[in-house]
Amino acid sequence: MRVKKMSALALIVAAAGLSLTACGSSGGSSASAHTSASNAGASHTSASTAASSSTGGQNSTSTSTAGSSTSGSSSSGSSTGSSKGSGLSAQNQSASAGSLCKTDHLALSASATGVKDQIVVNLKNTGSGKCSMHGFPGVQLVGPDGLGDTGPDAARTEASGSTVSIGPGEETRFLLRYIPSTSGSAKTYTRLSVTPPNEKVSEIVNLNDLAITIAAPSGDAPDVYVDPIGYHVGSGE
């Protein structure tokens, strides 16, 4: 009887052990499954993050490129505006200065300056609009016998000129200097052939009692010199 009780007790203990082992095995499997699921979730999350980062980089690059393009367009527009502004400024300056003075619209005359061996030549605008001149005129001495009786060309001085604008009825001037002859081989010139700056047509100016008497030119040293347009009577300039 006692042996039967011990056998029954042993069976109960064994059954209990098997039950615990089964529970432990089940719990372990559940934990392992949970852990695997968690790892899978983490992997999915990492993959999503990586995909998101990859997509974000493309968007960022695209946005940056678009921004650069927009900035470029703005810069181009600014440049275009600046170019247009410069063009308008140049047009305004051209309009205010007027066109170049033409020989046909100028009346030329000579007068004394009050200084010995100097003559001033006046150029009056006879046209209907404002015109401008800049630089040196061409000047050649002409004798009493007409265009066939010509003398030397006036040499340019080292003076610097500026652009001169003259309206209808207004005038500007230039100064002519000469070295009078002290020898018997002198030649007297009673007229000037004057070509305004940037023009090809000349006009004859009578000197009247302001005739120029100089020696025959020798070598490269002329005896007549011309200043640029823009001389002001009484100012010495």
C-alpha positions as CSV (number, residue, x, y, z in Angstrom):
1,M,0.0,0.0,0.0
2,R,2.8,2.3,0.8
3,V,4.5,1.4,-2.4
4,K,1.4,2.3,-4.4
5,K,1.3,5.7,-2.7
6,M,4.9,6.4,-3.5
7,S,4.4,5.5,-7.1
8,A,1.4,7.7,-7.3
9,L,3.3,10.6,-5.7
10,A,6.2,10.0,-8.2
11,L,3.8,10.2,-11.1
12,I,2.3,13.5,-9.8
13,V,5.8,15.0,-9.4
14,A,6.8,13.9,-12.8
15,A,3.6,15.2,-14.3
16,A,4.2,18.5,-12.6
17,G,7.8,18.7,-14.0
18,L,6.6,18.0,-17.4
19,S,3.9,20.7,-17.1
20,L,6.6,23.2,-15.9
21,T,8.9,22.2,-18.7
22,A,6.1,22.6,-21.2
23,C,5.2,26.1,-19.8
24,G,8.8,27.2,-19.8
25,S,9.3,26.0,-23.4
26,S,6.1,27.7,-24.4
27,G,7.2,31.0,-22.7
28,G,10.5,30.8,-24.3
29,S,9.0,30.3,-27.7
30,S,6.7,33.2,-27.1
31,A,9.5,35.5,-26.0
32,S,11.6,34.4,-29.0
33,A,8.7,35.1,-31.3
34,H,8.2,38.4,-29.7
35,T,11.8,39.3,-30.0
36,S,11.8,38.2,-33.7
37,A,8.7,40.4,-34.3
38,S,10.4,43.3,-32.5
39,N,13.5,42.9,-34.6
40,A,11.4,42.7,-37.7
41,G,9.6,45.9,-36.7
42,A,13.0,47.6,-36.1
43,S,14.2,46.4,-39.4
44,H,11.1,47.7,-41.1
45,T,11.5,51.0,-39.2
46,S,15.2,51.3,-40.3
47,A,14.2,50.5,-43.9
48,S,11.5,53.2,-43.7
49,T,13.9,55.7,-42.2
50,A,16.5,54.9,-44.8
51,A,13.9,55.3,-47.6
52,S,12.7,58.5,-46.1
53,S,16.2,59.8,-45.8
54,S,16.9,58.9,-49.3
55,T,13.8,60.5,-50.5
56,G,14.4,63.6,-48.4
57,G,18.0,64.0,-49.9
58,Q,16.5,63.9,-53.4
59,N,13.9,66.5,-52.5
60,S,16.6,68.7,-50.8
61,T,18.8,68.5,-53.9
62,S,15.8,69.2,-56.1
63,T,14.8,72.2,-54.0
64,S,18.3,73.5,-53.9
65,T,18.6,73.1,-57.7
66,A,15.2,74.9,-58.1
67,G,16.4,77.6,-55.8
68,S,19.6,78.1,-57.7
69,S,17.6,78.2,-61.0
70,T,15.3,80.8,-59.5
71,S,18.2,82.8,-58.2
72,G,19.8,82.7,-61.6
73,S,16.7,84.0,-63.2
74,S,16.5,86.8,-60.7
75,S,20.2,87.7,-61.4
76,S,19.6,87.6,-65.1
77,G,16.6,89.9,-64.7
78,S,18.7,92.3,-62.7
79,S,21.4,92.3,-65.3
80,T,18.9,92.9,-68.0
81,G,17.4,95.8,-66.1
82,S,20.9,97.2,-65.5
83,S,21.6,96.9,-69.2
84,K,18.4,98.6,-70.2
85,G,19.1,101.4,-67.6
86,S,22.5,101.9,-69.1
87,G,21.0,102.1,-72.6
88,L,18.5,104.7,-71.5
89,S,21.2,106.7,-69.8
90,A,23.3,106.7,-72.9
91,Q,20.2,107.8,-75.0
92,N,19.5,110.6,-72.6
93,Q,23.1,111.8,-72.7
94,S,23.0,111.6,-76.5
95,A,19.8,113.5,-76.7
96,S,21.0,116.3,-74.3
97,A,24.3,116.7,-76.2
98,G,22.6,116.7,-79.6
99,S,24.1,115.3,-82.9
100,L,27.5,116.2,-84.2
101,C,27.8,119.6,-85.7
102,K,28.0,119.7,-89.5
103,T,29.9,122.2,-91.5
104,D,26.8,123.1,-93.5
105,H,25.1,124.3,-90.2
106,L,28.0,126.4,-89.0
107,A,29.0,130.0,-89.7
108,L,32.7,130.6,-89.2
109,S,34.5,133.9,-88.6
110,A,37.9,135.0,-87.3
111,S,38.5,137.8,-84.7
112,A,41.4,139.1,-82.6
113,T,42.0,137.9,-79.0
114,G,43.8,141.0,-77.8
115,V,47.0,138.9,-77.6
116,K,49.7,139.3,-80.2
117,D,50.1,136.5,-82.7
118,Q,46.9,134.8,-81.8
119,I,43.6,134.5,-83.7
120,V,40.3,133.1,-82.4
121,V,38.0,131.3,-84.8
122,N,34.3,131.4,-84.0
123,L,31.8,128.6,-85.0
124,K,28.1,129.6,-84.8
125,N,25.3,127.0,-84.9
126,T,22.9,128.1,-87.7
127,G,20.9,124.9,-87.5
128,S,17.5,124.3,-85.8
129,G,18.7,121.9,-83.1
130,K,21.5,121.5,-80.6
131,C,24.8,120.0,-81.8
132,S,28.1,119.0,-80.2
133,M,31.8,119.0,-81.0
134,H,34.9,117.5,-79.4
135,G,38.6,117.6,-80.2
136,F,40.7,119.5,-82.7
137,P,39.6,121.2,-86.0
138,G,41.7,120.9,-89.1
139,V,43.3,124.2,-90.1
140,Q,45.3,125.0,-93.2
141,L,46.6,128.5,-94.2
142,V,45.4,129.8,-97.5
143,G,47.1,132.7,-99.5
144,P,45.5,135.6,-101.3
145,D,45.5,133.8,-104.6
146,G,42.9,131.2,-103.6
147,L,42.8,127.5,-102.9
148,G,45.7,126.8,-105.1
149,D,47.8,129.0,-102.9
150,T,48.0,127.0,-99.7
151,G,50.4,127.0,-96.8
152,P,51.1,124.6,-93.9
153,D,48.6,122.8,-91.8
154,A,48.4,123.9,-88.2
155,A,49.9,121.5,-85.7
156,R,47.9,120.4,-82.7
157,T,49.0,121.6,-79.2
158,E,49.1,119.3,-76.2
159,A,45.9,120.9,-74.7
160,S,43.1,118.6,-73.8
161,G,39.6,119.4,-74.9
162,S,36.1,118.6,-73.8
163,T,32.8,118.0,-75.5
164,V,31.1,121.3,-76.4
165,S,27.3,121.6,-77.0
166,I,25.8,124.6,-78.7
167,G,22.2,125.4,-79.3
168,P,20.7,127.2,-82.3
169,G,22.3,130.7,-82.5
170,E,25.0,129.8,-80.0
171,E,28.7,129.5,-80.8
172,T,32.0,128.0,-79.6
173,R,35.6,128.8,-80.6
174,F,39.1,127.6,-81.0
175,L,42.5,129.4,-80.7
176,L,45.1,129.6,-83.4
177,R,48.7,130.7,-82.5
178,Y,51.5,131.4,-84.9
179,I,55.2,132.5,-84.9
180,P,55.7,135.6,-87.1
181,S,58.5,135.6,-89.6
182,T,61.6,137.7,-89.0
183,S,63.2,136.9,-92.4
184,G,62.8,138.0,-95.9
185,S,61.4,134.6,-97.0
186,A,58.1,135.2,-95.3
187,K,54.7,134.4,-96.8
188,T,51.4,136.1,-96.0
189,Y,48.2,134.2,-95.7
190,T,44.8,135.9,-95.7
191,R,42.4,133.0,-95.2
192,L,42.0,129.7,-93.4
193,S,40.5,126.5,-94.6
194,V,38.8,125.1,-91.5
195,T,37.4,121.6,-91.0
196,P,35.3,121.1,-87.8
197,P,36.1,118.1,-85.6
198,N,34.8,114.8,-87.0
199,E,33.9,116.4,-90.3
200,K,35.3,116.0,-93.8
201,V,33.9,119.2,-95.3
202,S,35.9,122.4,-94.9
203,E,35.0,126.1,-95.0
204,I,37.0,129.1,-96.0
205,V,37.4,131.8,-93.3
206,N,38.6,135.3,-94.4
207,L,41.2,136.8,-92.0
208,N,40.8,140.4,-93.4
209,D,43.3,142.6,-91.5
210,L,44.4,139.7,-89.3
211,A,46.5,138.2,-92.1
212,I,49.2,135.8,-90.9
213,T,52.8,136.2,-92.1
214,I,55.1,133.4,-91.3
215,A,58.4,132.0,-92.6
216,A,58.3,129.2,-95.1
217,P,58.1,125.9,-93.1
218,S,61.3,124.0,-92.6
219,G,61.6,120.4,-91.4
220,D,59.0,119.2,-88.9
221,A,58.7,122.4,-86.9
222,P,55.5,124.3,-88.0
223,D,54.9,127.9,-87.2
224,V,51.1,127.6,-86.7
225,Y,49.4,125.8,-83.8
226,V,45.8,125.0,-83.1
227,D,44.0,124.3,-79.7
228,P,40.9,122.1,-79.4
229,I,37.4,123.4,-79.6
230,G,36.1,125.2,-76.5
231,Y,38.1,128.4,-76.2
232,H,36.5,131.1,-74.1
233,V,37.3,134.7,-75.0
234,G,38.7,136.7,-72.1
235,S,39.4,133.6,-70.0
236,G,42.7,132.6,-71.6
237,E,41.3,129.1,-72.0
